Amino acid sequence: MVELRYPLSALAFDYFRGVVGLGISVLIIEAIGTDTPVFWVFVGLAVLFLVWLANTFLRHLSRIRFDQDGLSSAPWPKKSIAWSGLTKMELRYYTTKRRRKVTQRDGDEPARSDRGWMTLTLKSEQDRIDIESTLPHFADIVARAAHAAKEAHVPLDQVTVENLSAIGVKGEA
């Protein structure tokens, strides 16, 4: 069994954004009166940044365990998916830049920018686990999940198949 954690280096910018956003929101809340609608806008923003920081902290604490039997996450929320119980797999790519028109030659797939991240979503009857590509050994987990999906005859959508191909994993729709 391999136990993986999100490295601090992958979460540092998320922590930074959350602290700066919360700090600016609190400064503005302190500077304006409570009788203006703008006050409530910034209270809402402060709450959103608090939620962002809490989510980042939970990812920092989380441990993903991965072996031949399945995948589990802990400490909170504690979830587990056996490879044999896999019912759905999705692999999504999120870019940080707008897509530019890419010319293709001889039917080649368009090149992907390395600016962005992927999210793997695995579902069973009881649980759902989402993993971001900032987790070490992400490609190994994706490859094992694709193998489990094939064995369990889990249909993969076209986007997932294309994203599997983009990271060098064979998948079938």
Contacts in CASP RR format, 6 or more apart in sequence:
PFRMAT RR
TARGET T0000
AUTHOR 0000-0000-0000
METHOD contacts of the structure
MODEL  1
MVELRYPLSALAFDYFRGVVGLGISVLIIEAIGTDTPVFWVFVGLAVLFL
VWLANTFLRHLSRIRFDQDGLSSAPWPKKSIAWSGLTKMELRYYTTKRRR
KVTQRDGDEPARSDRGWMTLTLKSEQDRIDIESTLPHFADIVARAAHAAK
EAHVPLDQVTVENLSAIGVKGEA
1 65 0 8 1.000
1 66 0 8 1.000
1 67 0 8 1.000
2 65 0 8 1.000
2 66 0 8 1.000
2 67 0 8 1.000
2 137 0 8 1.000
3 63 0 8 1.000
3 64 0 8 1.000
3 65 0 8 1.000
3 66 0 8 1.000
4 63 0 8 1.000
4 64 0 8 1.000
4 65 0 8 1.000
4 66 0 8 1.000
4 135 0 8 1.000
4 136 0 8 1.000
4 137 0 8 1.000
5 60 0 8 1.000
5 62 0 8 1.000
5 63 0 8 1.000
5 64 0 8 1.000
5 135 0 8 1.000
6 59 0 8 1.000
6 60 0 8 1.000
6 62 0 8 1.000
6 132 0 8 1.000
6 134 0 8 1.000
6 135 0 8 1.000
7 134 0 8 1.000
7 136 0 8 1.000
8 60 0 8 1.000
10 134 0 8 1.000
10 135 0 8 1.000
11 56 0 8 1.000
11 59 0 8 1.000
11 60 0 8 1.000
11 134 0 8 1.000
14 52 0 8 1.000
14 56 0 8 1.000
14 59 0 8 1.000
15 53 0 8 1.000
15 56 0 8 1.000
17 52 0 8 1.000
18 49 0 8 1.000
18 52 0 8 1.000
18 53 0 8 1.000
18 56 0 8 1.000
19 53 0 8 1.000
21 45 0 8 1.000
21 49 0 8 1.000
22 46 0 8 1.000
22 49 0 8 1.000
22 50 0 8 1.000
22 53 0 8 1.000
23 49 0 8 1.000
25 42 0 8 1.000
25 43 0 8 1.000
25 44 0 8 1.000
25 45 0 8 1.000
25 46 0 8 1.000
25 49 0 8 1.000
26 46 0 8 1.000
28 42 0 8 1.000
29 39 0 8 1.000
29 42 0 8 1.000
29 43 0 8 1.000
29 46 0 8 1.000
32 38 0 8 1.000
32 39 0 8 1.000
32 42 0 8 1.000
33 39 0 8 1.000
58 76 0 8 1.000
59 132 0 8 1.000
61 75 0 8 1.000
61 76 0 8 1.000
62 73 0 8 1.000
62 74 0 8 1.000
62 75 0 8 1.000
62 76 0 8 1.000
63 73 0 8 1.000
63 74 0 8 1.000
63 75 0 8 1.000
64 71 0 8 1.000
64 72 0 8 1.000
64 73 0 8 1.000
64 129 0 8 1.000
64 131 0 8 1.000
64 135 0 8 1.000
64 141 0 8 1.000
65 71 0 8 1.000
65 72 0 8 1.000
65 73 0 8 1.000
65 74 0 8 1.000
66 137 0 8 1.000
66 140 0 8 1.000
66 141 0 8 1.000
66 144 0 8 1.000
68 83 0 8 1.000
69 82 0 8 1.000
69 83 0 8 1.000
70 80 0 8 1.000
70 81 0 8 1.000
70 82 0 8 1.000
70 83 0 8 1.000
70 148 0 8 1.000
71 80 0 8 1.000
71 81 0 8 1.000
71 83 0 8 1.000
71 122 0 8 1.000
71 129 0 8 1.000
71 141 0 8 1.000
71 145 0 8 1.000
72 78 0 8 1.000
72 79 0 8 1.000
72 80 0 8 1.000
72 81 0 8 1.000
72 129 0 8 1.000
73 79 0 8 1.000
73 80 0 8 1.000
73 129 0 8 1.000
79 127 0 8 1.000
79 128 0 8 1.000
79 129 0 8 1.000
80 127 0 8 1.000
81 122 0 8 1.000
81 123 0 8 1.000
81 124 0 8 1.000
81 127 0 8 1.000
81 129 0 8 1.000
82 124 0 8 1.000
83 144 0 8 1.000
83 145 0 8 1.000
83 147 0 8 1.000
83 148 0 8 1.000
83 151 0 8 1.000
83 152 0 8 1.000
84 148 0 8 1.000
84 151 0 8 1.000
84 152 0 8 1.000
85 124 0 8 1.000
85 125 0 8 1.000
85 152 0 8 1.000
86 122 0 8 1.000
86 123 0 8 1.000
86 124 0 8 1.000
86 145 0 8 1.000
86 148 0 8 1.000
86 149 0 8 1.000
86 152 0 8 1.000
86 154 0 8 1.000
87 123 0 8 1.000
87 124 0 8 1.000
87 125 0 8 1.000
87 152 0 8 1.000
87 154 0 8 1.000
88 121 0 8 1.000
88 122 0 8 1.000
88 123 0 8 1.000
88 154 0 8 1.000
89 120 0 8 1.000
89 121 0 8 1.000
89 122 0 8 1.000
89 123 0 8 1.000
89 145 0 8 1.000
89 146 0 8 1.000
89 148 0 8 1.000
89 149 0 8 1.000
89 154 0 8 1.000
89 156 0 8 1.000
89 160 0 8 1.000
90 120 0 8 1.000
90 121 0 8 1.000
90 157 0 8 1.000
90 159 0 8 1.000
90 160 0 8 1.000
91 118 0 8 1.000
91 119 0 8 1.000
91 120 0 8 1.000
91 121 0 8 1.000
91 142 0 8 1.000
91 159 0 8 1.000
91 160 0 8 1.000
91 163 0 8 1.000
91 164 0 8 1.000
92 118 0 8 1.000
92 119 0 8 1.000
92 121 0 8 1.000
92 159 0 8 1.000
92 160 0 8 1.000
92 163 0 8 1.000
93 112 0 8 1.000
93 116 0 8 1.000
93 117 0 8 1.000
93 118 0 8 1.000
93 163 0 8 1.000
93 166 0 8 1.000
94 116 0 8 1.000
94 117 0 8 1.000
94 118 0 8 1.000
94 119 0 8 1.000
95 113 0 8 1.000
95 115 0 8 1.000
95 116 0 8 1.000
96 115 0 8 1.000
96 116 0 8 1.000
97 113 0 8 1.000
97 115 0 8 1.000
102 110 0 8 1.000
102 111 0 8 1.000
104 110 0 8 1.000
109 162 0 8 1.000
109 165 0 8 1.000
109 166 0 8 1.000
112 166 0 8 1.000
117 132 0 8 1.000
117 133 0 8 1.000
117 134 0 8 1.000
118 132 0 8 1.000
118 133 0 8 1.000
118 138 0 8 1.000
118 142 0 8 1.000
118 163 0 8 1.000
118 167 0 8 1.000
119 130 0 8 1.000
119 131 0 8 1.000
119 132 0 8 1.000
119 133 0 8 1.000
120 130 0 8 1.000
120 131 0 8 1.000
120 132 0 8 1.000
120 133 0 8 1.000
120 138 0 8 1.000
120 141 0 8 1.000
120 142 0 8 1.000
120 145 0 8 1.000
121 128 0 8 1.000
121 129 0 8 1.000
121 130 0 8 1.000
122 128 0 8 1.000
122 129 0 8 1.000
122 131 0 8 1.000
122 145 0 8 1.000
131 138 0 8 1.000
131 141 0 8 1.000
132 138 0 8 1.000
135 141 0 8 1.000
139 167 0 8 1.000
139 168 0 8 1.000
139 169 0 8 1.000
142 164 0 8 1.000
142 167 0 8 1.000
142 169 0 8 1.000
143 169 0 8 1.000
146 156 0 8 1.000
146 164 0 8 1.000
146 169 0 8 1.000
146 170 0 8 1.000
146 171 0 8 1.000
148 154 0 8 1.000
149 156 0 8 1.000
149 171 0 8 1.000
150 171 0 8 1.000
150 172 0 8 1.000
155 173 0 8 1.000
156 164 0 8 1.000
156 171 0 8 1.000
156 172 0 8 1.000
156 173 0 8 1.000
157 173 0 8 1.000
158 173 0 8 1.000
160 171 0 8 1.000
161 171 0 8 1.000
161 172 0 8 1.000
161 173 0 8 1.000
164 170 0 8 1.000
164 171 0 8 1.000
165 171 0 8 1.000
END
